[in-house]
Amino acid sequence: MKCIAFNLQSSTMNTYSKLALAATSVLCLSFHSNAQNVDQHDVTVTVDEVASLRVVDANASPSNGLTFNLTAPNTPGAAIDVVATQSLYLQYTSVRGTAPDNIRKITVDLVSGLLPNGVSLTLDPTVNGVGSCGNGVPVILSSSNSSGDIITDIESGYTGTASGDGSVIDYSLAYATANLDASTSGDITLRYTLSNL
């Protein structure tokens, strides 16, 4: 505590008044000093850039591929029936990096084999997931086209890993019986790639 005394004097005051004034003119001030102790440390947060992808069936099991059978009609003179559309799922996780690596796409490529003559295969995506999982673009594979961007504008997001999770790819064949050639039957291999633009 610190006290400050004021000494006021007046020629018109008597001795008693001066003593009383002096006694009441002592101002006491209290100063509280708070002690402080400061320290600091760094926190490092590392975020991995991620681009991972897998192809699964409706049960989220690894895909064994698809089989389309163009079978002979039951009635002579009829065309070969349309075969049913089949589906697989793309499950992927993407965490974008800095530009220009902040936008990604999924490309499909026919890397082995040839589609039978007169047959085209349409891959039609329906994008599902949490975050920015992209936009679907149908791709038609044929003897004259073997690749395409099937999902574009992917940023950071994920599709899930459970049964039914993922961006659905519907596969459908288009053909005319008059253009088919049984000698060109065979297997093809499709590869999906998740990459930066």
C-alpha positions as CSV (number, residue, x, y, z in Angstrom):
1,M,0.0,0.0,0.0
2,K,1.3,3.5,-0.9
3,C,0.1,6.6,0.9
4,I,0.4,10.2,-0.4
5,A,0.1,13.1,1.9
6,F,-1.2,16.5,0.8
7,N,0.1,19.5,2.7
8,L,-2.4,22.3,2.3
9,Q,-1.8,25.5,4.1
10,S,-3.9,28.6,4.3
11,S,-3.2,31.8,6.2
12,T,-6.8,32.0,7.3
13,M,-6.9,28.6,9.0
14,N,-6.2,28.2,12.7
15,T,-3.9,25.6,14.0
16,Y,-6.7,23.1,14.8
17,S,-8.2,23.4,11.3
18,K,-4.8,22.9,9.8
19,L,-4.2,19.7,11.8
20,A,-7.6,18.3,10.9
21,L,-7.1,19.1,7.3
22,A,-3.7,17.5,7.3
23,A,-5.1,14.4,9.0
24,T,-7.8,14.0,6.4
25,S,-5.6,14.9,3.5
26,V,-3.6,11.7,3.5
27,L,-4.6,9.7,0.4
28,C,-3.8,6.0,0.6
29,L,-3.7,4.0,-2.7
30,S,-3.4,0.3,-2.8
31,F,-1.5,-1.3,-5.8
32,H,-2.0,-5.0,-6.5
33,S,0.6,-6.6,-8.7
34,N,-0.5,-9.8,-10.4
35,A,2.4,-12.2,-11.1
36,Q,2.3,-13.9,-14.6
37,N,4.2,-16.7,-16.1
38,V,3.8,-17.4,-19.8
39,D,5.0,-20.3,-22.0
40,Q,4.1,-21.6,-25.4
41,H,4.6,-24.6,-27.7
42,D,3.9,-25.5,-31.3
43,V,1.3,-27.8,-32.7
44,T,2.0,-29.4,-36.0
45,V,-0.9,-30.8,-38.1
46,T,0.0,-32.8,-41.2
47,V,-2.7,-33.6,-43.7
48,D,-1.9,-36.3,-46.2
49,E,-2.9,-35.8,-49.8
50,V,-5.0,-38.8,-50.7
51,A,-6.1,-40.3,-54.0
52,S,-7.3,-43.9,-53.5
53,L,-9.8,-46.0,-55.5
54,R,-11.2,-49.5,-55.7
55,V,-13.9,-51.3,-57.8
56,V,-16.4,-53.4,-55.9
57,D,-19.7,-55.2,-56.3
58,A,-23.0,-54.3,-54.6
59,N,-21.8,-56.1,-51.4
60,A,-18.5,-54.1,-51.3
61,S,-16.5,-57.2,-52.2
62,P,-13.7,-56.9,-54.8
63,S,-15.2,-57.1,-58.3
64,N,-14.8,-60.3,-60.2
65,G,-15.8,-58.6,-63.4
66,L,-19.0,-58.7,-65.5
67,T,-20.2,-61.1,-68.1
68,F,-22.6,-60.2,-70.9
69,N,-24.0,-63.1,-73.0
70,L,-25.5,-62.3,-76.4
71,T,-27.5,-65.5,-76.7
72,A,-29.3,-66.9,-79.7
73,P,-33.1,-66.1,-79.8
74,N,-35.6,-68.8,-79.1
75,T,-37.6,-68.0,-82.2
76,P,-35.9,-68.2,-85.6
77,G,-36.1,-64.9,-87.4
78,A,-35.9,-62.9,-84.2
79,A,-33.1,-60.5,-83.3
80,I,-30.8,-61.1,-80.4
81,D,-32.5,-59.8,-77.3
82,V,-31.2,-56.8,-75.4
83,V,-29.1,-57.8,-72.4
84,A,-29.7,-56.4,-69.0
85,T,-27.6,-53.5,-67.6
86,Q,-25.2,-54.5,-64.9
87,S,-23.6,-52.3,-62.2
88,L,-20.4,-52.0,-60.2
89,Y,-19.3,-49.4,-57.6
90,L,-16.3,-47.1,-57.5
91,Q,-15.3,-46.4,-53.9
92,Y,-12.7,-43.7,-53.5
93,T,-11.2,-41.2,-51.1
94,S,-9.8,-37.9,-52.2
95,V,-8.0,-35.1,-50.2
96,R,-7.0,-32.4,-52.5
97,G,-3.6,-30.6,-52.5
98,T,-2.7,-27.1,-53.5
99,A,-3.4,-25.9,-57.0
100,P,-2.9,-27.2,-59.6
101,D,-3.4,-30.5,-57.7
102,N,-6.7,-29.5,-56.2
103,I,-9.0,-30.9,-58.8
104,R,-9.1,-34.5,-59.8
105,K,-10.9,-36.9,-62.2
106,I,-11.5,-40.6,-62.7
107,T,-10.6,-41.9,-66.1
108,V,-11.6,-45.3,-67.6
109,D,-9.4,-47.0,-70.1
110,L,-9.8,-50.1,-72.2
111,V,-6.3,-51.6,-71.6
112,S,-6.6,-55.1,-72.9
113,G,-8.7,-56.9,-75.6
114,L,-11.2,-55.5,-78.1
115,L,-14.9,-55.1,-78.0
116,P,-16.7,-57.4,-80.4
117,N,-17.4,-55.9,-83.8
118,G,-20.8,-54.0,-83.8
119,V,-20.8,-53.6,-80.0
120,S,-20.4,-50.5,-77.9
121,L,-20.3,-50.4,-74.1
122,T,-21.8,-47.4,-72.3
123,L,-20.6,-46.6,-68.7
124,D,-23.0,-44.3,-67.0
125,P,-22.0,-43.0,-63.6
126,T,-24.1,-41.9,-60.7
127,V,-21.9,-40.0,-58.2
128,N,-22.6,-40.7,-54.5
129,G,-20.6,-39.7,-51.4
130,V,-19.8,-37.1,-48.8
131,G,-18.0,-33.9,-49.8
132,S,-16.9,-33.0,-53.3
133,C,-17.0,-36.4,-55.0
134,G,-17.3,-35.0,-58.5
135,N,-19.6,-35.0,-61.5
136,G,-20.5,-38.1,-63.6
137,V,-20.0,-38.1,-67.4
138,P,-21.2,-41.1,-69.5
139,V,-18.4,-42.8,-71.5
140,I,-19.1,-44.9,-74.6
141,L,-16.4,-47.4,-75.4
142,S,-16.2,-48.9,-78.8
143,S,-13.8,-50.1,-81.5
144,S,-13.0,-46.4,-82.2
145,N,-12.9,-45.1,-78.6
146,S,-11.0,-46.8,-75.8
147,S,-11.0,-44.2,-72.9
148,G,-12.8,-41.3,-71.3
149,D,-13.2,-39.2,-68.2
150,I,-16.1,-40.7,-66.3
151,I,-16.0,-38.6,-63.1
152,T,-14.7,-35.0,-63.1
153,D,-14.3,-32.1,-60.7
154,I,-13.4,-34.2,-57.6
155,E,-11.9,-32.3,-54.7
156,S,-12.0,-33.6,-51.1
157,G,-14.6,-36.3,-50.3
158,Y,-15.2,-40.0,-49.8
159,T,-17.8,-42.4,-51.0
160,G,-18.0,-44.8,-48.1
161,T,-16.9,-48.5,-47.9
162,A,-20.1,-50.4,-47.0
163,S,-22.4,-52.4,-49.2
164,G,-24.1,-50.1,-51.7
165,D,-21.6,-47.3,-51.0
166,G,-19.8,-45.7,-53.9
167,S,-20.4,-44.0,-57.2
168,V,-22.5,-46.5,-59.2
169,I,-21.3,-47.3,-62.8
170,D,-24.1,-48.8,-64.9
171,Y,-22.7,-50.9,-67.8
172,S,-24.9,-51.4,-70.9
173,L,-24.3,-52.9,-74.3
174,A,-25.6,-51.4,-77.5
175,Y,-25.6,-53.4,-80.7
176,A,-27.6,-54.4,-83.7
177,T,-27.9,-58.1,-84.6
178,A,-27.0,-57.4,-88.2
179,N,-23.6,-55.9,-87.1
180,L,-22.5,-58.7,-84.8
181,D,-19.6,-61.1,-85.5
182,A,-19.3,-64.1,-83.2
183,S,-15.7,-64.6,-84.1
184,T,-14.8,-61.3,-82.3
185,S,-16.1,-62.4,-78.9
186,G,-13.6,-62.1,-76.1
187,D,-12.6,-60.4,-72.9
188,I,-11.7,-56.8,-72.3
189,T,-10.0,-55.2,-69.3
190,L,-11.0,-51.8,-68.0
191,R,-8.8,-49.7,-65.8
192,Y,-10.0,-46.8,-63.6
193,T,-7.5,-44.2,-62.6
194,L,-8.0,-41.4,-60.0
195,S,-5.6,-38.6,-60.8
196,N,-5.0,-34.9,-60.8
197,L,-6.2,-33.0,-63.9
